[in-house]
Amino acid sequence: MKSTITILKRELRAYFATPVAYVFIVIFLLLTGILTFYMGGFFEREQADLAPFFFFHPWLYLILIPAISMRLWAEERKTGTIELLLTLPFSTGQAVLGKFLAAWAFTGIALLATTPIWLTVNLLGDPDNGVIFAAYIGSLLMAGGYLAIGSCISAMTNNQVIAFVVSLVTCMLFILAGLPAVLDFFTGWAPQAVIDTVSSFSFMTHFNSIAKGVIDLRDVIFFGSLIGCFLLANTLILDAKKGE
Amino acid sequence: MIEIQNLQKSFGEFRAVDGVSFSVKPGEVLGFLGPNGAGKSTTMRMITGFLTPTGGAVRIAGVDVNVDPISAKKRIGYLPEGAPLYSDMTPRTLLEFIAEAREIPSAERASRIEKIAAKVNITGVLDQQIETLSKGYKRRVGLAQAIIHDPEILILDEPTDGLDPNQKHEVRQLIQEMSKDKVIILSTHILEEVEAVCTRAIIITQGKVVFDGTPSELKGRSPSGRLDDVFREITTGTAPVTA
């Protein structure tokens, strides 16, 4: 645990030591603003909620999270610092967890920077703050899911561009799994159980149900176990490929 | 202290290390010699627990590195090949991180960093971004992170590579100062370095140990008395060129 925190602190510090953190947060705020106010019709709807704000999160994360996760391990492998990191007295698993938690905390900070919009909607009307809070939790959980996938893929290569593109496509599959277009591909020949399984892997299904204001344990377990599985795979891949 | 038994490492079909065995005691400075690609770095990476051997074992103070890597890693200070460092940090923040990871009590960290920085001559650049440092400084920051916790075992992969003659001399002196109660294994391409600092030399080529003895024994093998000639003879099998 202590070693995980040591790595977490170093990583988080590294985000803010370079312009990466600031650029990311500014772009994130700009894009959420544009999407919420122009495309989401925040004012035109005349409803005191943040539905148009959260509606775009799965798509926004699709682009932005792989941009964070691509460097996690690919950069360490490229520059050789992985050898420095993994010969310190901690396990590969602790290093994977520490780096993941730092990236997750960082997206949490970016998400926290959007809270003025929460204040705004409270000034304009009388929203259900419980629902908004739940949606924030859901968004953070979903960000964790994207990050775990991205971190795992970043461990497979020492090329950050490849890590970015493959992560983006993989995350897209997890979004699309719930859309009718994808499910239609299975209907007709696959049994219902397969279709249900595919759709149950969709980030959209789980995020939308939390964003409605119900933090269902099943949705939390979904994201939690997804993060756990990808970080475990991340550790195994790293142990197998670190010497290359 | 370090026992290496029939160590092997394959990458696919390629046998990088092919049955290396030796042991090293405290007080010994072991020079690892061999042509590029002979398996020096791969062997060092297995000693430090970074790579898992395909066969054989590395034991540190009786404990197999693969069975209990963390306790082995605690005893080791390691300078990896090329001295990789987090370039967006400063030497001070990097050493703070290493000191914390090495479990040096927080009250001692600042003074320890000052002391080590003075030892390897990086005091002036402690707060400069590592990215902007010269190759010589980077190498010395790498050395500083390897010795900050005063390890019993020091593994240095080409510690003087990229240093100017004066800096080389300083680093060799530093190694000699530390050698009394430590196990030091260093790899090098510079044969005088072996004569200058090592008590023992091992030459490996194509993953096998082809010489294990003192530097003077190595020198004695050559009729010309030149290390270069013996090295070439041992590693390529050609007769030495005698003038």
Interface residues (C-beta under 8 A of the other chain):
Chain A: S3 T6 I7 K9 R10 R13 A14 A17 T18 T79 G80 T81 I82 E83 L84 L86 T87 L88 P89 F90 S91 D239 K242 G243 E244
Chain B: F11 R45 T48 G49 F50 L51 T52 P69 I70 S71 K73 K74 I76 Y78 P80 E81 G82 P84 L85 Y86 S87 D88 M89 T93 F97 I98 E100 A101 R102 E103 Q145
